[in-house]
Amino acid sequence: MDRKEFLITLWTKLFKPLIILGVLIFSVRFLIRIFTQNDTERLIAIIVLGFIILSTFSYLLGFVFNKMVLAIKSRLSDQALNSFRIIGKIIDYLTPIVLGVLIYHLWIKDWIIASVFFIAMLINKIIEVVKQEKTGYNN
């Protein structure tokens, strides 16, 4: 056994498990301390944990939804798929109009909700444009 193999073995069998165990112990200790005290750290931890749970749930829901869509698409005829593509393009053209009307209606009722909704839509559109630019795909 040469030096490189020895260091790899030492890392995988000793140091890596010790580091993981240490991080796990300190994380559990930190979470116990947070939830026993009523501080700002507790609020931040609840928000972060809620965001992690929500994003994990949305990822799993998207995964299941994609599997269902693929299963349904494989059973449909070409004519039905073509009809769905046409309906999808019509909905893509109508969506900005409907969202504009919705924002206007929300602005009349409460401008704060409309602003939050508009900012969320803007961020979503920016993320979509960035993804399209990274993949090189243009509609």
C-alpha positions in Angstrom: 0.0 0.0 0.0 1.5 3.3 -1.0 0.9 6.7 0.6 -2.0 7.7 -1.6 -4.0 4.5 -0.9 -3.2 4.9 2.8 -4.6 8.4 2.9 -7.7 7.5 0.9 -8.3 4.5 3.3 -7.7 6.7 6.3 -10.1 9.4 5.0 -12.9 6.9 4.2 -12.6 4.8 7.3 -11.7 7.3 10.0 -11.9 11.0 9.3 -15.0 11.2 7.1 -17.2 9.3 9.6 -15.8 11.3 12.5 -16.6 14.6 10.7 -20.1 13.5 9.7 -20.8 12.3 13.3 -19.5 15.6 14.7 -21.6 17.7 12.3 -24.6 15.5 13.1 -24.1 15.9 16.9 -23.6 19.7 16.8 -26.6 20.1 14.4 -28.9 18.2 16.7 -27.6 20.1 19.7 -28.1 23.4 17.9 -31.7 22.4 16.9 -32.5 21.4 20.5 -31.1 24.7 21.8 -33.1 26.7 19.2 -36.4 25.1 19.9 -36.1 25.2 23.7 -35.4 29.0 23.7 -37.7 31.6 22.2 -35.3 33.8 20.2 -34.8 35.1 16.7 -32.8 32.0 15.9 -35.9 29.9 16.5 -37.9 32.0 13.9 -35.1 31.8 11.4 -34.7 28.0 11.9 -38.5 27.5 11.5 -38.5 29.5 8.3 -35.5 27.7 6.9 -36.8 24.2 7.8 -40.2 25.2 6.4 -38.6 26.3 3.2 -36.6 23.0 3.0 -39.7 20.9 3.6 -41.7 22.9 1.0 -39.0 22.7 -1.6 -38.6 19.0 -1.1 -42.3 18.5 -1.3 -42.6 20.5 -4.5 -39.7 18.6 -6.0 -41.3 15.2 -5.2 -44.7 16.5 -6.4 -43.1 17.7 -9.7 -41.4 14.3 -10.1 -44.6 12.4 -9.6 -46.5 14.8 -11.9 -43.9 14.4 -14.7 -44.2 10.6 -14.4 -48.0 10.8 -14.7 -47.8 13.2 -17.7 -45.4 10.9 -19.5 -47.7 7.9 -18.8 -50.7 9.8 -20.1 -48.8 11.1 -23.2 -47.7 7.6 -24.1 -51.3 6.4 -24.3 -52.7 9.3 -26.3 -52.9 9.4 -30.1 -51.0 11.8 -32.3 -54.1 13.8 -33.1 -54.9 14.2 -29.4 -51.3 15.3 -28.7 -51.5 17.8 -31.5 -54.7 19.2 -30.1 -53.1 19.6 -26.7 -50.1 21.4 -28.3 -52.5 23.9 -30.0 -54.4 24.4 -26.8 -51.1 25.0 -24.9 -50.0 27.6 -27.4 -53.4 29.4 -27.1 -53.1 29.4 -23.3 -49.5 30.7 -23.5 -50.8 33.7 -25.5 -53.8 34.3 -23.1 -51.8 33.9 -19.9 -50.1 37.4 -19.8 -53.5 39.1 -20.5 -55.2 37.2 -17.7 -52.3 37.9 -15.3 -52.4 41.6 -16.2 -56.2 41.7 -15.5 -55.5 39.9 -12.2 -52.8 42.3 -11.1 -55.0 45.3 -12.0 -57.9 43.9 -10.0 -55.6 43.2 -7.0 -54.1 46.7 -7.3 -57.6 48.2 -7.0 -58.3 46.1 -3.9 -54.9 46.1 -2.1 -51.7 47.4 -3.7 -49.4 45.4 -1.4 -50.7 42.0 -2.5 -50.5 43.1 -6.1 -46.9 44.2 -5.7 -45.9 40.9 -4.1 -47.7 39.0 -6.8 -46.1 41.1 -9.5 -42.6 40.7 -8.0 -43.1 37.0 -7.8 -44.1 36.8 -11.4 -41.2 39.0 -12.4 -38.7 36.8 -10.6 -40.3 33.7 -12.1 -40.0 35.2 -15.6 -36.3 36.2 -15.0 -35.5 32.6 -13.9 -37.3 31.3 -17.0 -35.3 33.6 -19.3 -32.0 32.7 -17.6 -32.8 28.9 -18.0 -33.6 29.5 -21.7 -30.4 31.4 -22.2 -28.3 28.7 -20.5 -29.8 25.9 -22.5 -29.8 27.9 -25.7 -33.5 27.1 -26.3 -35.7 29.9 -27.7 -39.4 29.7 -28.3 
